[in-house]
Amino acid sequence: MFAMQLMRPGQPLQPSMRADPAPGPGQVLIKVACCGVCRTDLHIVDGELPALDHPVVPGHEIVGRVVAQGGGVDHPAVGARVGVPWLGWTCGECEPCRAGRENLCVNARFTGYQLDGGYADVVVADARYVFTLPDRYDDQQAAPLLCAGLIGYRALRFAGQAQRLGIYGFGAAAHIIAQVARHQGRDIFAFTRPGDAQAQKFAIELGAVWAGGSDLPAPRSLDAALIFAPVGALVPAALKTLVPGGTVVCAGIHMSDIPSFPYSILWQERQIVSVANLTRKDGEEFMALAAQIPIQTHIKMWPLSSANEALAALREGRLQGAAVVRPDP
């Protein structure tokens, strides 16, 4: 198999030829059609998440077809199109797992981190942790649904019934969940990098009622704010926009430190919550919703061998929507 590997955080991915993996009990072998490029991949590559003591094949927005089953697997079938998300394995035995909170499993393993991911032409996955994808999306369009969409969906759930919704950082997750929120009749206020007129135009095109820099005040008080940008200073900025009882949802796996702020902007039962990973129930619910809502994922394609270029575009804020890599011909 061909893969792009991270040998050491802070260095570019390296092309590598490796022996094809074989699916073990409970696993499936998947021929990768494409893989979305997520900001979490960037956090891993740039060393913002704890480094592992072995090479890492990133990528956890994987779309492909099952080509072999390991022992004990009868679903998904060989030939089935499936998606592989960030949460790749849980123990089922720890207290969070027993409480139905598998996203907080203390022994969890994550695709593209502890488990080899989709920056490769084949990948092995736990058969319990793959999703059937809606037929209405082709492979490339479906890839961003598997993390940008899923984490955006979980973050939106934490916002409750918020009618006026602020979104900070208008990237892959935001551009998907904004469409879901608009379908639900909510008003979207998009906060981008200061001066990023292109991103603000993109947000308006996707139905935002207002778009401006994150250095600007909201034109109206908001019921909730979703923060996708990994910038801790946005937390107090978002708190200042909220009505009493409003919620700030921090949706990333990594964020810079949150600066101190006056208690007055948290008072009146405003709250700050974080979103961690996802559950299989989240995936099933979101894929069912995506089958009904005509979500348009805006993507830019790179060959797998150019994954470093895709990561650089994400790092430098040069993307509208999502990046996707696919195996070289």
Secondary structure, 3 states (H helix, E strand, C coil): CEEEEECCCCCCCEEEECCCCCCCCCEEEEEEEEEEECHHHHHHHCCCCCCCCCCECCCCCEEEEEEEECCCCCCCCCCCEEEECCEEECCCCCHHHHCCCHHHCCCCEEECCCECCCCECEEEEEHHHCEECCCCCCHHHHHHHHCHHHHHHHHHHHCCCCCEEEEECCCHHHHHHHHHHHHCCCEEEEEECCCCHHHHHHHHHCCCCEEEECCCCCCCCEEEEEECCCCCCHHHHHHCCEEEEEEEEECCCCCCCCCCCCHHHCCCCCEEEECCCCCHHHHHHHHHHHHHCCCCCCEEEEEHHHHHHHHHHHHCCCCCCEEEEECCC
